Structure formats: C-alpha cells, structure tokens
C-alpha cells in the first residue's frame, strides 16, 4: 500500500533520491515508473546486494551508492522526489535530517 501511495507522485521523468534503500527493493519496484533513481544506504553490504538484484532484473535506471545522510553531498542534478521509507524511525535526530 505504501508503494502504491508513493507511486501517485511519480512520472516517467521523475528523478528520485532514496535514503536508506537497504537491499534496493523499493528503488527497483519504482524503477519502471520513473526516469531515474539514486538509492543510497550506509551499508556497503546492502548496496552490494542491491546492485546484484538490479543486474539480475536488468534494471538500468537505478544507481546505488554508499552514502550517509549526515553529511550527504548530493550530486549536481536535481531530484523531484526524495524518499526515506524505512529510515526515519532509525534516526536519533529526525528534525535535523528532515531539515536537509
């Protein structure tokens, strides 16, 4: 249900930035409905799994990167949607994270 609600905000041109992507399931689920996804996680192991899943599924519009929310240096491109589906409950400083 959460993914269906999110999908209402996406178009084929949307650039998505996802924090806390884990093994990439949500990014890969949204891939057919968006232009591109940059999905990040602090865990190299999780990103490795996500990359393998994308390769197996032949998904080419999702990029996975190891990155921490603080400090996060976004690439020069702009994003239409920023997602953090399974992350906020793990953060100690939620307000600070949301203000970024």
LINPEPE-V137528 format. One line per field, one symbol per residue. phi: phi as a letter, one per 40 degrees, with the letter a starting at -180 (. if undefined). psi: psi as a letter, one per 40 degrees, with the letter a starting at -180 (. if undefined). burial: + if it has 16 or more other C-alpha atoms within 10 Angstrom, else -. A space follows every 50 residues. Layout:
phi = ???
psi = ???
burial = ???
This chain:
phi = .cccccdccbbcccbbbbbgcfcgdcdcccdcbbcabbbbaccccccccc cccccccfcbbbbbacabcbcbbcccccbcbbbadbbdccccbddccccc
psi = ddddddddeiieehhhhhifebeedddddedeeidihhhiiehddddddd ddddddefheehhhihiidhhhgiidiihdhhigdfddeehdgddddde.
burial = ---------+---+++++++++++-+++-++--++++++++++--+++-+ +-++------+++++++-----------+---+-----------------
